[in-house]
Amino acid sequence: MGGARRGEGRPELVRARKRMGMSQDAIAEALWVSPTTWSRWERGRQEIRPVYRARMAEVFGVDPAEVERWVEGGAPVDTESWLVPDFSDLSLAATVEAAGRLWRCDVDPDRRHLLAALPFVPAALGGWLSEWSYGVPNASAAYQGSGAAVGLSDVRRIAEARQAFGEMDHQFGAGLVRPAVVDYLNTVVAPLLRGRYDDKVGAELMTAAATMTEMAGWTAFDLNHHGQAQQYFGQALKLAKAGDDALTGTLVLESMTHQALHLNQSAQAVWLTRAAVDTAHRVQAPPCVTAMLLVEEAWAAALHAKPAETGDTYSARWVQQRLAEAERVHAQGSTDRDPAWAAWNDEPELTARIGMCWGLLGEHKRAADCAELAVRAFAKKRPRSAQLNQVNAAEAYLGMGEVEQAVNSARAAIPMARSLTSVRSVERIRKFSDRLEPYGTTVQVREFRAYLDSELAS
């Protein structure tokens, strides 16, 4: 038998699985083997064939050489630079330590690039959602750490900072704000988490830390660092669980859904939205939160079923019913229970996301109308949202066969993207340009692509 010697097991393989937050059953399913086989692999009782080693590298999102070290028992692996949240331990102490370790690595110049290069790992989501939905929260959020006493005023300052960072992100894009967010987590939030606080303060502190961590994940997503964003979202979900704050959990699940939709991971998006909607119903979330989650659920279903391509009328009707329900719920207006972050879930944002759903249903005229409304609403206060919806409008016009109008709409989005530090904004325009390939010989498209290359060459 090759690999680890009998009796020693493969401890690095065990650590890798736990850092993914996955049970033996879950990782076995992801690798297409039986739980018994995986258990034998961990205990060093069975050889691991090359085909499964390659699959491990894909599922864990690491270099194949690292898998070889886990399997063959080489030098200890520095897994601190690979920090997928460990949902196998939901204790407050473990949550505080894991969050601090992630933030320390992200401000360390020697480790930051490793985080930014990590891939998105769909297999991690199943275990996370299981623990979010069924894991038992801590009996108390009180903590007696080594730091100073923490009060509610400290927590309020985190919430205020998160609001300010959010406004900067919408205005300028993630490239400008992300370094400040991560530094704030490491220098301000981490010491507070290591402090001393009672149950009331602890619960509020976990919520504030979760929303700020979600902010860091969102900015990584906007920069197309998807593995890094996934880790932050996972850590934010764990912090929300530590504070027993299901409402904040819906924020994190919504962001995770948005990332999955962006990456065309439709099956994962469906799981995430179901968990988010179920959570919102369980805690009777306010209308502004529930409405947005219903739209996300419709969006995920439309992306997964592709009714415009398949002719699946049942799925199309279901999506339309969900959109109507979202509009009805949103019309109920604001309440005194609306969390601060829900301010972004306003009518223009709802309209923009409903437009994405209409596009997936093949209703391109309705999609274009929604996108144009959103552009006008976002023009002054949210330049990135205006830019993205300008591209949405272009895609809708292209779906209608209106190539000239599509190109003109996309052309208006180019200066907007140039003014932002948002990789996602640039990527959307370039993907639209790729869709113009059937018309690539026309003068309009050649001129558009030349202008795009000259403006975004840097």
Secondary structure, 3 states (H helix, E strand, C coil): CCCCCCCCCCHHHHHHHHHCCCCHHHHHHHHCCCHHHHHHHHCCCCCCCHHHHHHHHHHHCCCHHHHHHHHHCCCCCCHHHCCCCCCCCCCHHHHHHHHHHHHHHHHCHHHHHHHHCCCCCCCHHHHHHHHHHHCCCCCCCCEECCCCECCHHHHHHHHHHHHHHHHHHHHHCHHHHHHHHHHHHHHHHHHHHCCEECHHHHHHHHHHHHHHHHHHHHHHHHCCCHHHHHHHHHHHHHHHHHCCCHHHHHHHHHHHHHHHHHCCCHHHHHHHHHHHHHHHHHCCCCHHHHHHHHHHHHHHHHHHHCHHHHCCHHHHHHHHHHHHHHHHHHCCCCCCCCCHHHHHCCHHHHHHHHHHHHHHCCCHHHHHHHHHHHHHHHCCCCHHHHHHHHHHHHHHHHHCCCHHHHHHHHHHHHHHHHCCCCHHHHHHHHHHHHHCHHHCCCHHHHHHHHHHHHHCCC
